[in-house]
Amino acid sequence: MSKCSVVLGCFYGDEGKGRTTDYLAQFADVSVRATGGNNAGHTIVVNGVKFAMRLIPSGILSGKTISVIGNGVVLNPAVLLGEIEMLKSHGIEVDKFLKISDKAHVIFPYHSNLDVMLENRRANKIGTTKNGIGPAYCDKYERCGIRMGDMYKANFEAVLEHQIKTKNEILAAAGEPTVDVEETIKTYKEYAAKLEPYVCDTVNLLHKYLKEDKFVVVEGAQATLLDIDFGSYPYVTSSNPTIGGILTGTGLAARDIGDVYGAIKAYSSRVGEGPYVTELFDAVGDRIRDLGHEYGTVTGRPRRCGWLDLVALKYAIDVNGVNYINLNHLDTIGKFDTFKACVAYDVNGVETQDFTTDEDFLTSAKPVYKEFKGDFGDISGCKTYEELPAQAREYIEFIEEYTGTMIKLIGTGADRENMIVR
């Protein structure tokens, strides 16, 4: 293995990145979260227990992996502390393994209030989780954000008070709820005290680990088509969940990155608004949702479902430099007698295999499908590729041929043990 592997989502999130990370964590010394906030989640089932991880890298579930929240994350202390307590209740040694970047920006109550205000006033809704993620990133780039390390400086109270009053002016002018200054300062000082043992300079720490030949896994949040630059803008997240965000969200260098795993499902899904070429609006889409339990980890919202889009997948592979694919929910798609995958777009009568995130292009694109045989039977017990039925292998090999990329990990069921490694 390379000294640093990356796990990314290839579509709109919820592809099963946590499972890939969980697999790699058995070899990893360090697991890192690079971008996003508590608007994203990884769900992993371990020994029948479901863990919904929003901020802490899911690698911590290995019981031996140092888990780093990188500088590219925007962090809600209340959510993080709740997650810490949840993990401790299951016997996870969080105090031993968790590290938090002193450069990670902090989410405050006024960020959430602003998020609600802005989303409610949009003519075209984005579908934000209203957790304050976007406004926190806005403050970061407007250079008035407060970072984890700032909470331990002598001027923290004065800086936070100024920010609260400034944001309250905006909220009050819009007729929105404001934030109590004294209560917020008191609460966040308490948060800071509880989190201080975990806070450090993670950039230097990660490079120290690499020099010690430790194996690092970086797990992405959200996915390629939600990237602020390379996704279906404006229906995207507020950060770069593609390979570039991995570098700027951790301080790692391009030379440090080896293998890049792209997580996909054997079908596709999306939460929130925006164009989605292969979306199904019929009973088939409903059945995919029910069979795949497609409801948001963070919001509980039902996901929009459709067939796998190979045109978009090639784009994600190119943007991220993906060299291995993790294909999840093969068991789910195998419950259909037949199923489809999109192999091209028909755009105003012209067929193309080139993907672009232009909204007009995507809304006018009609999927061109190839049909496959399903009815795989129960494949959850398959331990080798050769044990899979012929029609499942045919689907896998077509994806590999179309994308030019090997499918290395194959999810055959819900538990962490239900995976074939090729």
N, C-alpha and C positions, 0 to 999 in steps of 0.2 A: 504494500500500500504506500501511497504518497504520504509525506509528512503532514499534509493538510488536505482533507477532503471537504467538499461543500455539498449540501443538500438543498435543492431549490424546487419550487413548484413551477410547472410549465404552463399552467392555464390561469384560473381565477382563484386559486387557493383550495384548500380542503382535499388535496390529492393524496394525502397520506405521507407527508414529509416526515412526520413524527415516527412512523414505522421504519423508514430508512435510517433515520438518526438513531433510533433504538437499536437497530441491527449493528450499525457502525460503532455504537457506544461500547459494545462488548470488547472492542479492540482499542477504543479511544482512551487517552489519558485526559483529554480536555474536550469539552463541548461548549460551543459559543453561540449565543443569539446575537444577531448583528443589527436588525432593523425592526421597525414597527413598534407596537405597544400592546396593550391589552385588548386591542381590536382583533387580534389574531389568536389562534389557539391550536395546539397539537393534542390530539386525543390518542392515548395509548392504553391498551388493555393488558395488564400484567397479572397473571394468575387469577383471572376473573375480575380483577379490580380495574375500573376505568379511571384513568387520570386525565383530567382536562387541564393542560398546561398553557397558561396565557403569557407568562413572562420568563420564567425560569427555563433554561434549556432542558429539553426532555431527557438528555443524556444523564441527568442526575439520578434517574431511576435505575441506572446500572449498579448503584451502590459503591462505585469506585472512581467515578469520573468527575474531575473538577469542572464546574459549570459556571461559565462567565456570561454575564449580561453586558454586552459591548456598548461602546459610546454612541452607536447609531440608534439605539433604542430610546424611546420616550417612555418614561416610567411613572406609573401611578403607585405611590408608596402603599396606599391602603390595599390595593389589589395584590401587590407583591407580598405584603405581610400576611394576608390571608392565605396565599399560596404556600408560603413558608410553613405556616401552622398546619395546613392540610398535609403537606409532605411529612412533617415531623410526626403527625398523628399516625402515619403509616410506617414509621420507623426509619425514614430516610434521614441520614446525617447531614442536614442542610448546613449546619454551622461549620462542618469540616470541609465542605466542597464548594459552597457558593461564593462567587466573587462578582462585584458590581463596579462598573466603570465610574470613576469620578467625573467623567465627561458626559455621561448620559443625562439628557434633559429630563426635568421633572414636570409631571402634569399636575396642575392645581385645579381647584373647583371652578375657577373662572374660565378655564379652557373648555370644560364640559358645557358650561352655560353658553359660551360663545358658539360651540359646535351645534348645540340645539337651535340657537337663534339663526345661524347661517343656513342650516339645512331646511328649517321651516320656511325660510324666505326664498329659497331657490325655486325658479320657475321649473327647472328640470332637476328632480331629486337625484342625488348621487347614491344614496343608500348608506350613508355613514352610520357607524354604530353609536355616534353621539357620545363617545367616551373622551372627547377632547384631544384626540390624536392630531388631527389637522392643525388646530390652533396652536398646539404645543410646537409642532414643526414650524409654523409661521413665526412664532417667537424666536425659535432657534435661528432662522435665517434673517429675521429682522434685528437680531443681535441683542434682544432684551430677555432671552430665556434664562432660566435658573437651572444650573446643573447640580448633580448630586454633590459634588465637592464644594459647591457654593454654600450648601446648608451648614457647613462647619466653619464658615468664616465669620469674623466679628460683625460684619455689616449685613448679615443675612436678614435679620428682622427688618432693617431699614429698606433693603432692596425689595423684599417681598411686600412690605406695606405699600411702597410706591407702585409696584406692579398691580396689586389688588385695586388700589384707588384709581389707577389709570383704566384698568379694564372695567371697573364698576361704572365709570363715566359713560363708557360705550354701551354697557348693558342697560343702564338706567335710561339713557336717551332713546333706546329701542323698546323700553317698557318691559325689559326682561329682568328676572331675579338677579340681585346682586349678591356679593360674597361678603360675609362678616370678616372684618379685618382681624380683630383680636382673636377670635375663635380659630381662624385659619392659621395664623402664626403659631398659636399654642399647639394646635394639632400637628402641624408639620415639624415643629421642634421635637415633639414626641416621636414622630415617625423617624426623624433623622437620628435620634438617639438609639432607636432599635436597630436601624440599618447600618450604623457606623462600623460595626465589626466586619462588614462585608465589603465596604467601599475601598477601592484602591486604584492605582494607575494600571489598568488592564492592558494597555498597549505595550508597555515595557514587560509586563508579566507574560503576555503571549509570546513575545520574541524570545524571552528567557526560556520558556518551555520548548520552543522550536530548536533553540541552540542545545537543549538537553535531549534532543531527538524524541521528544514526546509527540504522540500522534494526536492531531487536533481535528475535530469535526465541527464545521460551522453550519448551523441549521437556519435556513431562511424562513421568513414569515411571509404570509400572503403568497403571491406568485407573479410570474412574468407579465401576464396580461393585465395586472393591476399596478404595474410599475408606473411611477409618475412621469417618466420619459418615454418608456417603450410599451406602455399599456394603452388601453382604449380610452384615452383622455377625452373628457374630464371624469369619466366613470372609473376612477382609479384610487389607489391609496395615496398617502402623503409622503412616501419614501421610495427608495429604490430596492425592491426585493430581488433584483437581478444581480449578476455577478459583481458589477461595479459597487453596489451597495454593501456587498460582503467586505470589500476592501476598505471603503471609507467608514464602514460601521464597526470595524475591528482594529484598524491600524495594520493589518497584514499587508504584505506586498504581493504583487502579481506572481513573483517568482516562487512564493510560498505555496501557491495553489497547485494541487495535483489533479486528482479525480473530481469531476463535477457530476453529481447524480441528479437527474431530472425526474421528479416524481409525477406520475400521471395515474389516472384511473382508466379502466377498460372502457369507460364511457366518459362523460364530462358533466360538470355542474358549475353553477355560478350563484353567488349571493349578491344582492344589490342590483342597481339599475345598470343599463348600458347594453350595447349590441352583443349578440350571442348567436352566431350563425347556425349552429346545430341544435338549438333549443327545440324541445318537443312540447307542444301545447295540448297533447292528447292523453289518452289513457296509458300509452306506452311510457311517456314521460313521468306520469304519476306512479307507474309500477317501478320504474328505475328508482325513484325517490324512496318508495317504501322498502324495496328490497335492499337498497344501499344505505338506509337510515340517514337520508340526506337532510340533516337539520343542523344549523350552525352551532359550533362548539361554544361560541361566546354569546350569540344572540338567541339561539333556538329557532331562528327563522327557517322556514322550509326553503331548500335550495332549488333553483331552476335547473332542470336536468335535460340532457340530450345525448346524442351519440358522440363518440370520440372524433375530434377534429385533427386530422393528420397534417393539414395545411398549417394550422396554428402551431402544432407541435414542432414542425421543422423550423419555424421562425424562432421558437423558444430555444431550441437546440443551438441554432446559429448565434443568437444574442448572448447566450450564457457559456458557450463552449462545452455543452453537455457531452460527456463521453460514455455515460452509462444511464440507462433508464430503469426506474423502479415502477413496474406495472402493478397497480393494486386493483382490488375488486374484480379479479378475473372470475371468481366464483359467482359474483353477482350477475355479470353479463352472461355467464354460462347458463343461467336459469331461463333464458329466452330460447325459443326454438330456432329463431334466426335473429340476427342483429346487424347493425350497419356501422360503417366508419366513413367519414368524409375524406375524399381523396382529391377534391378540387372544388373551386368555386365557379359558379356561373354568374358573372357580373354583367348585367344588361346584354346577355347573349354571347358574351366572350368568356371562354373557359380559361382559368388560370390556377396555378399552384403556388402563386406568390401571395404572401400575406402582408397586409398593411393595417395599421390601427386607425386609419382615417375613418371617421364615423359614417360618412356618406357611402364609402366603399363597403363597409361591413353591413350596413342596414340594407343595401341593395343586393348583397351577395346571397346566392342560393346554393345550398350544399349539393355537391355531386357525390353520390354514395356508392360504395361497394358493399354487397351483402355477404355475410358469413354465416356458417352453420353454428348453432348453439347446442343446447341440451348436453352440457358437459357432465352432468351427474354431480355427485359429491366429490369435489377435488381437495377438500380441506386436509385430507390425510396424505396427499402426495408430497413426497420428500425430494423427488428428483424430477428433472424436466421430462425425462422419458416416460414417467408415470402418468403425465397429463394425457388426456384423450387427443386423438389426432386433430380434431377440429380446433381445439385450444391452441395446439402448437402451430397450426396453420395461421391463426390470427396473429400470434406472437411473431412469427417469421415474416409475415407481410408487413407488420409495423417496422421491423428491423430493416427490411429491404427498402421500404419507402423512405425511411429517415436516415439510413446509413449508420444507425446507432444500435449497439447491443442492449438488449433487455437483460439485465444482470439479476435483478431481484423481482420475484413474482409473488404477489399477495394472493393467497388462496382461501382466506378466511379472516375472521375478526381478531383472533388472538395473535400474540407476537410469534408463536410457534408456527403459525400457518403461513410460512413463506419458503419459497424455493430459491436457493442461491445457486446460480450457474457459474 
